[in-house]
């Protein structure tokens, strides 16, 4: 089964990313934290062995100097809310003949290459795969062609996002599997919890701690 990984993210510019985290550690530090998370997500996506696209929520600002690693295609997300943007990303790839699409966020360090591969493989068994996030959302959603309208009416950035998606899948009669839950980093408390996790990648731990000024 052919597969592709799509990473939803933003250009890591101060003042335009991780605003809740920035309220605690400053905009510049929050941007460095996000840069480390984004680059880790892209490296893991590349390590999955599948083609990788970074889908940006908006273009970089005029002073943006960041670029993704070689081998990563870049596009802009299309649509108004997050549900429309995810649906459009899936639809474009299914129209191009991709059989399974793994869409991931860019701020969950537990989303590694092995988890992305497991999601793609699971799409041969079920139409939809989710990796829950500890805040009530999810950090990964994978679908096999032709996809389903599972994002309609789902509240985004809410503790009810995962529950609403499960309910939508049940109403549509679509089977799904769930991988283990992961933590995404939106606040200072999230960052401290991630740094205390013994399973956190060592290189990423060092980058996050340095970016946040934690010794």
C-alpha positions in Angstrom: 0.0 0.0 0.0 1.5 3.4 -1.0 1.6 5.9 1.7 2.6 9.5 2.4 3.1 11.5 5.6 1.8 15.1 5.8 3.1 17.2 8.7 0.8 20.2 9.6 2.9 23.0 10.9 4.0 26.7 10.8 7.2 28.5 10.0 8.9 28.9 13.4 8.8 32.7 13.8 8.7 34.5 17.1 5.2 35.9 17.8 3.5 33.5 15.3 3.8 30.2 17.0 3.1 28.7 20.5 1.5 31.8 21.9 0.4 30.1 25.1 3.9 28.9 25.7 5.2 32.3 24.8 3.2 33.9 27.6 5.4 32.0 30.0 8.8 31.9 28.4 8.7 34.7 25.8 8.1 34.7 22.1 11.7 34.1 21.0 12.1 31.1 23.3 8.8 29.7 22.3 9.7 29.9 18.7 13.0 28.0 19.4 11.0 25.3 21.2 8.7 25.0 18.3 11.5 24.9 15.8 13.0 22.0 17.7 9.7 20.2 17.7 9.0 20.8 14.1 12.4 19.7 12.9 12.1 16.6 15.1 8.7 15.8 13.5 10.1 16.2 10.0 13.1 14.1 10.8 10.9 11.3 12.1 8.6 11.6 9.1 11.5 11.2 6.7 12.8 8.2 8.8 9.4 6.5 8.2 10.5 5.9 4.6 7.4 7.5 3.1 7.3 10.7 1.0 6.9 13.7 3.3 5.1 17.0 2.8 5.1 20.0 5.2 1.7 21.7 5.0 2.0 25.2 6.3 -0.9 27.0 7.9 0.4 30.3 6.4 3.4 31.6 4.5 6.4 32.6 6.4 6.9 36.3 7.2 9.3 38.5 5.2 12.1 37.9 7.7 11.6 34.2 7.8 15.0 32.4 7.3 14.0 28.9 8.2 13.7 26.1 5.6 12.7 22.4 5.9 15.3 19.7 5.5 16.0 18.2 2.1 13.5 15.7 0.9 10.5 17.5 2.4 8.0 19.0 0.0 6.2 22.2 1.1 2.6 23.4 0.5 0.1 25.7 2.0 -3.0 24.3 3.8 -6.2 25.0 2.0 -9.5 25.7 3.8 -10.9 27.8 6.6 -10.9 25.7 9.8 -8.7 22.8 10.7 -11.2 20.2 9.7 -11.5 21.7 6.2 -7.7 21.9 5.9 -7.2 18.3 6.9 -9.9 17.1 4.6 -8.3 19.0 1.7 -4.9 17.5 2.4 -6.3 14.0 2.4 -8.4 14.6 -0.8 -5.5 15.9 -2.8 -3.4 12.9 -2.1 -6.1 10.4 -2.7 -6.8 12.1 -6.0 -3.1 11.7 -6.9 -3.4 7.9 -6.2 -1.9 7.7 -2.7 -3.6 4.8 -0.9 -2.9 5.7 2.7 -2.2 9.2 4.2 -0.8 9.8 7.6 -1.4 13.3 8.8 0.5 14.4 11.9 0.9 17.5 14.0 4.3 19.2 14.6 4.4 19.6 18.3 4.1 16.0 19.7 7.5 14.5 20.3 6.1 11.0 20.9 5.1 10.8 17.2 8.1 8.9 15.9 8.8 7.1 12.7 7.7 3.7 14.1 4.3 5.1 15.1 3.8 6.7 11.6 4.7 3.4 9.9 2.3 1.5 12.3 -0.5 4.0 11.3 0.1 3.5 7.6 0.2 -0.3 8.0 -3.0 -0.3 10.1 -4.8 1.5 7.2 -4.8 -1.9 5.4 -7.0 -3.2 8.2 -9.2 -0.3 9.0 -10.2 2.9 7.2 -9.1 5.3 9.9 -6.3 5.4 12.6 -5.9 7.9 15.4 -3.2 8.6 17.9 -4.9 10.4 20.8 -3.3 13.4 22.5 -3.4 13.7 26.2 -5.3 17.0 26.1 -8.4 15.4 24.5 -7.5 15.9 20.9 -5.3 13.8 18.6 -1.9 14.2 17.2 -2.2 11.8 14.3 -5.0 10.8 11.9 -4.5 8.4 9.1 -6.9 7.3 6.4 -6.9 5.0 3.4 -8.5 6.0 0.1 -11.1 7.2 -0.6 -11.3 8.8 2.8 -14.4 9.8 4.8 -16.1 13.0 5.9 -15.1 12.6 9.6 -14.2 16.2 10.4 -17.6 17.8 9.9 -18.9 19.4 13.0 -15.9 18.5 15.2 -14.8 21.2 17.7 -11.1 21.9 17.3 -8.6 22.9 20.0 -11.1 21.4 22.5 -11.0 18.7 25.2 -13.9 17.2 23.2 -12.1 16.9 19.9 -11.3 13.2 20.1 -14.6 12.3 21.6 -16.5 14.1 18.8 -14.4 12.4 16.2 -15.1 9.0 17.7 -18.8 9.8 17.7 -18.6 10.9 14.1 -16.9 7.6 13.1 -19.5 5.6 15.0 -22.3 7.6 13.3 -20.7 7.0 9.9 -20.3 3.3 10.6 -16.5 3.5 10.1 -14.2 1.2 12.0 -11.0 2.7 13.4 -8.0 1.8 15.5 -6.2 3.9 18.1 -2.5 4.0 18.8 -1.1 5.0 22.2 -1.7 8.5 23.4 1.0 11.1 23.1 1.6 14.5 24.6 1.7 17.7 22.5 3.4 20.8 23.8 1.3 23.9 24.0 2.0 25.3 27.5 4.9 25.6 29.9 3.4 22.8 32.0 3.3 20.6 28.8 7.0 21.4 28.2 8.0 20.5 31.8 6.0 17.3 31.6 7.7 16.4 28.3 11.2 17.1 29.7 10.4 14.9 32.7 9.4 12.0 30.4 12.3 9.4 30.4 11.1 8.3 26.9 11.8 11.7 25.3 14.4 11.6 22.6 17.7 12.7 24.2 18.8 15.1 21.5 15.3 16.7 21.4 15.4 17.0 25.2 18.6 19.0 25.1 17.3 21.3 22.4 14.0 21.9 24.2 15.7 22.6 27.5 18.2 24.9 25.9 15.6 26.8 24.0 13.5 27.3 27.2 16.5 28.2 29.3 16.1 25.2 31.6 19.2 23.7 33.0 
